[in-house]
């Protein structure tokens, strides 16, 4: 038996070309730029190490909170208003706003030994593990 193919003619080709990609967003629209902080978390026997990408932020605008085993990083990217007379912005992809990440680690953090360094757009955290309490056998009297 022969395969039968439907041919719609010129109208189907033109309509198909017009609607192809219609539902795809060809470019980012204003307000679509979601700020994201990318992080790497590593662990050894003594501490956790966190590397967080926060480019374009001043170190004064970064806040790190540690509570038990919960670590929160917050940073604010500020938009610099630099308009010159007779100049207008034609296109801008740079973003501004608040970005944050929170993570729960398997063990509590020793908050006294936490170290934070910000260099070249990367926040490096060293989060020492809290020494776990030694198990103690209790004698029943």
C-alpha positions as CSV (number, residue, x, y, z in Angstrom):
1,X,0.0,0.0,0.0
2,X,1.4,3.4,-0.9
3,X,1.9,6.1,1.7
4,X,-0.5,9.0,1.4
5,X,0.8,12.5,2.2
6,X,-1.4,15.5,2.6
7,X,-0.3,18.6,0.7
8,X,-1.9,21.9,1.8
9,X,-0.5,24.1,-0.9
10,X,0.8,27.6,-0.7
11,X,-1.5,28.8,2.1
12,X,-0.3,26.2,4.6
13,X,3.4,27.1,3.8
14,X,2.8,30.8,4.3
15,X,0.8,30.3,7.5
16,X,3.3,27.8,8.9
17,X,6.1,30.3,8.3
18,X,4.2,33.1,10.0
19,X,3.3,31.1,13.1
20,X,6.6,29.2,13.4
21,X,8.2,30.5,16.6
22,X,5.3,32.7,17.4
23,X,5.0,31.2,20.9
24,X,8.7,31.4,21.5
25,X,10.0,34.5,23.3
26,X,12.6,36.0,21.0
27,X,14.2,38.3,23.6
28,X,14.1,39.1,27.3
29,X,11.4,41.6,28.2
30,X,11.9,44.3,30.9
31,X,11.4,42.8,34.3
32,X,12.1,39.3,33.1
33,X,15.7,39.2,34.3
34,X,15.6,37.0,37.4
35,X,18.6,37.5,39.5
36,X,20.4,34.3,40.4
37,X,23.2,33.5,42.7
38,X,25.2,30.4,41.7
39,X,26.9,28.6,44.6
40,X,29.2,25.6,45.0
41,X,29.3,23.9,48.4
42,X,32.1,21.6,49.4
43,X,32.8,19.6,52.5
44,X,35.8,18.1,54.3
45,X,36.1,16.6,57.7
46,X,36.5,20.0,59.4
47,X,34.5,22.5,57.5
48,X,32.1,23.4,54.6
49,X,33.4,25.8,51.9
50,X,30.9,27.9,49.9
51,X,31.8,29.8,46.8
52,X,29.0,32.1,45.6
53,X,29.0,34.2,42.5
54,X,27.8,37.7,43.2
55,X,29.4,39.9,40.5
56,X,28.8,43.7,40.5
57,X,28.2,43.9,44.3
58,X,30.2,45.9,46.8
59,X,31.3,43.8,49.8
60,X,29.4,46.3,52.1
61,X,26.2,45.2,50.3
62,X,26.6,41.5,51.1
63,X,25.0,40.0,54.2
64,X,25.8,36.5,55.5
65,X,23.8,34.9,58.4
66,X,24.6,31.6,60.1
67,X,22.1,30.1,62.5
68,X,22.8,26.5,63.6
69,X,23.1,24.6,60.3
70,X,21.2,27.3,58.2
71,X,23.3,29.6,56.1
72,X,21.8,32.6,54.3
73,X,23.5,34.9,51.8
74,X,22.0,38.1,50.6
75,X,23.4,40.8,48.3
76,X,22.1,43.9,46.7
77,X,23.1,44.9,43.2
78,X,22.6,48.7,42.8
79,X,21.9,50.4,39.5
80,X,24.2,53.3,38.9
81,X,22.4,56.2,37.4
82,X,24.9,57.8,35.0
83,X,23.0,59.8,32.4
84,X,24.8,62.6,30.5
85,X,23.0,65.5,28.9
86,X,21.9,64.6,25.4
87,X,22.4,60.9,26.0
88,X,19.7,58.2,26.2
89,X,19.9,54.5,26.9
90,X,19.1,52.4,23.8
91,X,19.6,48.9,25.3
92,X,20.5,47.7,28.8
93,X,21.0,44.1,30.0
94,X,22.6,44.9,33.3
95,X,20.4,44.2,36.3
96,X,19.9,45.4,39.8
97,X,18.0,44.3,42.8
98,X,18.2,41.9,45.7
99,X,19.5,38.3,45.3
100,X,19.6,35.7,48.1
101,X,20.3,32.0,48.7
102,X,19.7,29.9,51.8
103,X,20.9,26.4,52.5
104,X,20.7,23.9,55.2
105,X,23.9,22.0,55.9
106,X,24.0,18.5,57.5
107,X,25.7,19.7,60.7
108,X,25.7,22.9,62.8
109,X,28.3,25.5,62.1
110,X,30.8,26.9,64.7
111,X,29.9,30.6,64.3
112,X,33.1,31.7,66.1
113,X,35.3,30.4,63.3
114,X,33.4,31.5,60.2
115,X,35.5,33.3,57.6
116,X,34.2,35.3,54.7
117,X,36.2,36.8,51.8
118,X,34.9,38.6,48.7
119,X,37.2,38.9,45.7
120,X,36.6,39.3,42.0
121,X,32.9,38.9,42.3
122,X,33.1,35.6,44.3
123,X,32.2,35.3,47.9
124,X,34.2,32.6,49.7
125,X,32.9,31.3,53.0
126,X,34.6,28.8,55.3
127,X,32.1,27.4,57.7
128,X,33.8,25.2,60.4
129,X,31.7,22.3,61.6
130,X,30.7,22.5,65.3
131,X,32.3,19.7,67.3
132,X,29.7,17.1,68.0
133,X,29.0,16.3,71.6
134,X,30.8,13.1,72.7
135,X,28.5,10.3,73.6
136,X,28.5,9.5,77.2
137,X,27.3,6.3,78.9
138,X,25.3,7.0,82.0
139,X,25.5,4.5,84.8
140,X,22.1,3.7,86.3
141,X,22.2,3.6,90.1
